Amino acid sequence: MKKVLLLILCASVCMAGFAQKKKKKGAVEPEAPVVEQMTDEECLENISLFQTSVKMKDWSSAYEFWLPVYTSRPEFRSQIYTNGAKILEYRYSQAQTDAERMALRDSIIKLHDDRIKYFDDARYPDAYVLGQKAKDYLTYYPEDTLALCAYDWLKESVTVLAANTPVDVVRKFMEHSYKVYKSNTDQYASQYEADYELVSATLDAIASAGGANAEPAKSVKAYADRMYAASGAADCATMDEKFASKVAESANDLETLNSIVRLYRRMGCTESEVYFAAAESSHKLQPTAESAAGCAQMCIKKGDLDGAVEYYKQALAMEDVEKEDKADYLYRLANVYVSLKNYPQGVNYAKQALELEPEDGRCYLLMAICYGAARIYSDPILQRSVFWVACDMCVKAKQVDPSCAADADKLYSKFRVHFPSRDDIFFSKDLNEGSAFTVGGWVGRTTIVRAR
């Protein structure tokens, strides 16, 4: 213990070089003052002590037992780094000044560098450590908004580890790549597309390997697909170039086909022949909600609206359909009914979609179109009441979903010109301007009487 105390004192006075440093990859280390090394027995004793202290959350003792081993024998055991990270993270959380926090975050990053420099571990190679280092850098250096160094570390980690990459590292890489892309879409568009392909292939490989990481990988793959679909990095033509050969090669790979069908739908590329081919091949292998929806879109393009209705109903009847997807199928089915001029059913399915996604303004706009086309009364003045309800839906669409405000304003202007005049309202025994009025028939909605 005297030696331990001496080492603590030495470490606090001077963080000079280490004796007998382990050299990797032929690196040449400069000469440094020699610090007395701990013996194997002393190291094992201290490791046991700081591990126990960490479990008990006695962070002060853990640091005192950990530091001598780290400074004297950084190559000795992996616990120096796994527990060291926890100890330094706790000290960071308790730091009182900016200077302390800056010094500790540098120490956290240095810990990763020393792990790469001094410690060889076949289970956790350098590429793994780089992924962890990147995550910590993004956490502790928020002022570096682009953090291109972290981007490089994450990419190397994913590229080298491939199917052995931790799923959270793959996710972090995709998120950070998206952030870099959004900072300058012209400069980073091709990079983001390449990163998306790397992430997709990696997650597919992790999922195919099975085990505990399979389901998390599938979940992150769906997340990455949604992010890519919303990014604007690729149009439908680019998608076709990217996926045409993959669809042909994956004729018997149900999971890959469904993934492609889902991505095309989310990107709005449902008029593509590649999309149809993927959906048709998938449906032949095993009918799923995704493949049925793809076949429905193919029917729409061919003008077979009745066939589209049947396929969408098949999609909705499938088990384990995600809420977001089910809402989208209901909205698309409602659209088919509008094309068939079956407006009551259009409203029916739009309402069902809203029960799942209450902030989907598209559904309210579709209902506005249905109400505006409704034929309820033989009285021409009362018949104009449907336009009040249609305009109500336009207002509601803007309230719940600002992204559809422009379309809502256009529809509102279109319907408003059909309001009855003040004279029409004055001479109607059923209407009183400013009062409530319930539109009958299948519409069945109460609105406010308004003049043109």
N, C-alpha and C positions, 0 to 999 in steps of 0.2 A: 504493500500500500504506500510505502514511502516513495517507491519508484513512480507509482501512479500520480501521487501529489506533485512530485517533481516534474512529471511530464505535463500535468495541467498547467503548472507555473510556466514551464518552457513555452507551451502553446500560446498562453495568453500574452507572453512578452514578445515572442518572435515566431511568426508562422514561416520559418525558413524552410529550405528544402528538406527532403527526406532521405534517410540513409537507405541504401540498397533498394531503390525504387524499381518496380517491375517495369520493363520496357516492352512496348508492343510494336510490332511491325517495324522493327529496326530503328525506332526513334532514338536519337542521341540526346541525353539530358545534360544540361550544364552542371558544373560543379556546384555543390551547395554545402553549407555547414552540416555536419553530421549530428543528428539527434539520437540519443540512446533509444534503441528499439525495445518494444515490449516483447517478451518471450511468447511462444505459442500458448503456454499455460496461462500467462497473464491476460492475453487477448481473449481466450475462451472464458476466463472468469469475468472479465469486464463485459463481454457480449451477453453472458447470462444475466449479469446485473442490469444492463440497460434494457434488455428485452423484458425482464420482469418489471422494471420501472415504467416502460411504455405501456404494458398491459394494465398496470395500476394507475396510469395517467399521472405518475409522479415525474413530470417533465424536467424539473430542475435536476433531480438525481440522474435521470436518463441522459441528459446532456453531459454531466460530469463524467459518467462512465463511458459514454460514447466517444467524446472528443479525443481522448488519448489514443484510442485504437485507430480512429480515422486518420489522425495526423501522423501516427507512427507506422501503422501497417495497413495502408489503404487497399492492399491486394488480398487481405487475409480471408474475409468471408463476405457473402452477399448481404448479410444482415446489417453490415455497416451502412449500406445504401438504402435498403428497404426501410429500416427503422430510422436511419438518419433523416430521410425525407420527412417522416412523421414528426420528428423532433424539431427540425428547422421550420416546418410549416406551423407548428404550435408556437414557437418563439416569434414567428412573424405575426401571428394573430394577436400576440400580447405586446408587441412593440409599441412604445409610447411616442416615438418621434419619427419624422420622415427619414431622418438619417439612419436610424436603426432599421427601419423597414427596407430602405434601399440597400443597406449592407446585407441584410438577411436574404433578400430576394436574389442578390448576386451569389450568395452562398448556396442557395437552392439550385441555381443553374450550374454553379461550379461542381456541386455534388454529382450531377449527371455527367459533366465532362470528366471528372475523376473516375467515375465508374467505367467510362469508355477507355480511359487512359490506363488504368491500373488493373481492372478486373475482367477476366475472361469468363464468360458463362455461356455454355452452349444453349441453355434453355432460354436465356434472355440476351441475345446478341446485341451488338452496337445499334442495329437498326431499331430494335425494340426500345432501347434507352433513348434514342433520338425522338421517338414518338412521345414518350413521357416528358422529355425535356421541352418539346414544342408545346404540349398542353400547359405545362407550368409557365412557360414564357408568356403565352397568351393570357394566363391568369394574372401574373404579377407585373407585366409590363403593358398595361392598357393604353399608355400614351403612344406606343408604337402602333398606330392604327392599322397600317398594312401588314406589319410584322412579316416581311418577306423572308426573313431568316427562318421563322417558324414554318412558313409555307414549304421551304426547301427541306426542312427536317421531316415534316409530315410526309411529303411526297417520297422521300428516300425510304422512310419507314414502311410505307404501304407497298412501294415498288419491290423492295428487298424481301419483306416478310410474306407478301402475297396472301395466300390462304391462312397463314399463321398470324396475320395482323389482328390485334385486338379490335373488336367492332367499334368501340368508342373512339379509337384513333382514326379509323376509316371515316366515321361520321364527322369528327373534327376536321379532317382534311377536306371533306366535301364542303363543309360550312365555310371554312376559311378560303378555299378556292373560289367559292361564290362571292365572298366579301371582296376579294382581290379583283375579281371580274367586274363587280358592280362599281368599283372605284374608277374604272376606265374600260368601258365595254368594248371599245374599238381595239384597244391594245391587247386585252386579255381574252377575247372571245374564243380564239382557237385553243388557247391554253385551257380554258374552262371546259370546252368540249372534250379535249383529250383527258382531262382529269375525271370528267364524268364517266368516260369509257373505262378508265382504270378502276374507278370506284365500283362501277357495275360489275366488271369482271371479278374483282376481288370479293365482293359480297356474294356473288353467285357461287364462287369457289368455296367460301366459308359455309354457305347454306348447304351446298352439295356434300360437304364433308360430314354433315350431321353433327350430333352432339349438342351440348348446351348452348353453343353459339349460333346454331342454325336459325332458330326463330328470331333472335335479336337481329341477325344479319338480314333476314327477310323484311323485318320492320324498317330497318335503316334503308334498305333498297327502295322500299315504297316511298320513304321520306325523300331520298335522293332523286327519285323520279319526279315527285311533285315539285321539288325545288328546280330541277332542270326544265320541267315543263313551263314553269312560271318565269324562267330567267330571260326568255327572248333570245337565247344564244343561238338557236337554230330554228329555221322555218321548216315547213313540211317537205320541201324538196330536199333539204339537207338530211332530214330524217330518213327519207327514202334511200338516199345514197348510203347512209350509215347502216340501215337495217335490212335492206333487200336481200343481201347475200346471207345474213344471219337467219332470216326467216326460212330461206331455202335449206340451209344447213340444219335447222332445228325442227324439221318436219315431225319428228317423233319426241321432241322435248317440250312437254306440256308446260312446265314451269317457265321456260324461256319465252315461249309463244304468248302465254298469258301476260307476262311482264311487258312484252312489246305492245300487245293490244292495249293494255292499261295506259302505257306511256302515250301512245298515239291519241287515245281518247282525251287524256288530260291536256294534251297540247292542241286539241281541236283539229287534228289531222285525220278526221274520220271520213274523208272523201278519197283517201289514198288507196291505191290498189295493193300496196304492201300491207296496209292495215287489214284490208279484206282478206288477203291471203293468210295472214297470221291468224285472224279470227276463224276462218274456215278450217284451217288445219287443226287448230286447237279444239274446235267443236267436234271434229271427227274423232279425235283421240278421246276426249272426255268433255261432254258439255259442261260448261261453267257459266257463271254470270257474265264474266268478261267476254267469253267467246260468243255467247248468245247476243250480247249487246253489239258486238262487232258484226254479226250476221244481220242484226236489225238494221244497222247503218247501211249495209250492202243492199238490203231490200229497199231502203229509202232511195238510194241512188238509182236503182233499177225501176223505181216507181211502184213497187209492190208494198203499199202502205199497210195492207192487211197482214202481210207476212211480217212486217216490222213490228206490228202490235203483238203478234204471237211470240216473236223472239224476245221482245222486251218483257212480256209477261213471264216467259221462261226464266229470264235473268232475275226478275224479282222473286220468283218462287224458289230460287236456289238458297241453300243454307249458307250461313257464315258470310253473307254479303256485308261488307263494311258500311257503316251508316252513311258516310260521305258518298260512296258509290251508289247505294240504294237511292239516295235523294237525287242523284244525277240521272239514274235510269227513269225514275218517276217523272222528272222534268222532261226528259226526252220523249217519253211515252205521251205525256200531255201535249207536246208539240206535234206528234204524229196525229193525235185526235183533232188538233186544230186544223191540220192539213186536210183531214177527212171532213171538216166542218161539223164535227161532233163536239160542240162547244161545252155542253154540260160535263162530258167526260174529260175534256181538257182542264176545266176548273177542278174537277174531282181529283185528278192526279197531281195537279199543281199544289192543291191543298195538302195532299199527302206528303209531297216533297217538303213543303214548308214545316210540317210537323217534325221533320228530321233536321232540316237546316233553316231555321226561322229567319236568318239574315240573307237569304238568297233572293235578291231583288228581281232576278229574272222571272221567278215564279209569279210575282205580283204583276209584272208587265204582261206575261202571258195571260193571266186572268183578266187584265184590262182589255186585251184584244178580244177575249171570249165574250165579256160583258158588252163590249161595244158592238159585237156582231149579233147579240141576242135579239130574238123577235118575240116579244112578250104580249104587247097590247095591239088591239085593232085601232084604238084611238091614237092618232098620229102625235098628239101632244104628250100623252102619257108614255108613248113609245120612246120619246126622247129622254126619259128618265134613266135609261140604261147608260147614257153617257156620263151622268153624274157618278154612277158607281165606277165606271171605267176610269174616270179622273181620280176618284178616291184611291184606286189601286196604284195609279202613277205616283201619287203623293206618298203612299205607303212604301213603294219601292225605293224612293229617294231616302226616306227616313231610315230604313233598315240597311240599305246598301248604297252608299254614296257613289260607288263606282259606276252605277247605272243611271246616274242623274241626267246625263245628256239624252239618253234614249227615253227616259221618263218624261223629260220636258217636251220632246218631239211628239210623243203620243198624246200628252196632255193637250198640247196645242191643236192636234188633229181632232180630238174629241170635243174640245170646248166649243168649237164653232157650231156644233150640233145641239147645244143647249137651247131650250125654248126661249122665246123673247119674253119681255116683261108683260106684253099684251097677252101672249099665249097663256102665261101663268095666271094673269088677272081674270081672264074669262074661263079658266078651268075650275070646275067645282071641286076637284080633288087636290088642287095644288095651292100652296101659300108660300110665297118667297121667304126663305130663311127658316122654314119649318122642316121638321123631319118627314120623310116619306119612305115607305117600304116598297121596294120594287118586288113585284110578285113573281109567279112562275118559278122556274128552276133557279133564277138569280137569288131571290130570297134575301136581299140585303137592304138595310136601312141607310138612307143617305140624306143629304140636305138639299132642298129645292133651291136652285140657282138660275139666274137669268143669263142669257148670252151676253 
